[in-house]
Amino acid sequence: MKLGNNLNFKEDFKMGPHYMNELIKHINKLNEETRKSGAVGFLTNDPDHWASYGVYTIGDFQLYLEREHERNMYKNNF
């Protein structure tokens, strides 16, 4: 895995054997907190699902959630 070329960082990162372990652990932790609170909606921890959205890291995931929130807030105003 070459990380020196930032243009290929996502592709290089994605190709590693444990490219999404930290993301999946993070999602599992969020789901566990949700379960403990008694809520019923959970986030998928399928790495292929998140990769299809270009989400490979916790930072990507947080940005995705923020953008989805903004999009839904915008939709609710119309």
Wavefront OBJ file of the C-alpha trace (Angstrom):
o trace
v 0.000 0.000 0.000
v 1.518 3.306 -1.120
v 0.317 6.267 0.872
v 2.727 8.812 -0.588
v 0.441 9.864 -3.435
v -2.558 11.699 -1.976
v -4.432 11.368 -5.250
v -4.730 7.613 -4.678
v -5.083 7.687 -0.907
v -8.696 6.494 -0.800
v -8.060 3.710 -3.302
v -4.875 2.618 -1.546
v -6.555 2.761 1.857
v -9.568 0.833 0.593
v -7.404 -1.975 -0.729
v -5.760 -2.758 2.628
v -6.843 -5.965 4.397
v -8.411 -4.089 7.312
v -9.263 -0.885 5.513
v -12.447 -0.244 7.439
v -11.877 -1.889 10.816
v -11.887 1.405 12.682
v -15.009 2.604 10.891
v -16.872 -0.635 11.587
v -15.814 -0.568 15.252
v -17.072 3.007 15.467
v -20.433 2.106 13.908
v -20.779 -0.926 16.178
v -20.136 1.308 19.192
v -22.786 3.781 18.027
v -25.246 0.927 17.481
v -24.539 -0.453 20.946
v -25.207 2.965 22.488
v -28.419 3.145 20.476
v -29.446 -0.343 21.622
v -28.797 0.561 25.273
v -30.938 3.679 24.946
v -33.858 1.576 23.753
v -33.985 3.076 20.280
v -34.699 0.812 17.326
v -32.865 2.408 14.363
v -29.380 1.127 13.651
v -26.663 1.948 11.151
v -25.452 -0.794 8.854
v -21.943 -2.019 9.565
v -21.524 -3.512 6.095
v -18.234 -2.155 4.698
v -19.416 -2.626 1.113
v -22.422 -0.409 1.788
v -20.235 2.416 3.090
v -17.664 1.975 0.339
v -20.436 2.433 -2.231
v -20.933 5.920 -0.734
v -17.205 6.667 -0.718
v -17.037 6.296 3.063
v -13.871 4.561 4.260
v -12.873 6.337 7.486
v -14.573 7.669 10.591
v -14.001 11.166 9.220
v -15.723 10.232 5.950
v -18.575 8.747 7.961
v -19.031 11.864 10.107
v -18.997 14.070 7.012
v -21.568 11.805 5.338
v -23.870 12.033 8.378
v -23.506 15.812 8.534
v -24.313 16.194 4.841
v -27.328 13.893 5.142
v -28.569 15.901 8.109
v -28.189 19.167 6.165
v -29.930 17.662 3.134
v -32.850 16.469 5.253
v -33.130 19.811 7.040
v -33.223 21.548 3.649
v -35.914 19.163 2.374
v -38.036 19.813 5.469
v -38.079 23.537 4.717
v -39.816 23.030 1.374
l 1 2 3 4 5 6 7 8 9 10 11 12 13 14 15 16 17 18 19 20 21 22 23 24 25 26 27 28 29 30 31 32 33 34 35 36 37 38 39 40 41 42 43 44 45 46 47 48 49 50 51 52 53 54 55 56 57 58 59 60 61 62 63 64 65 66 67 68 69 70 71 72 73 74 75 76 77 78
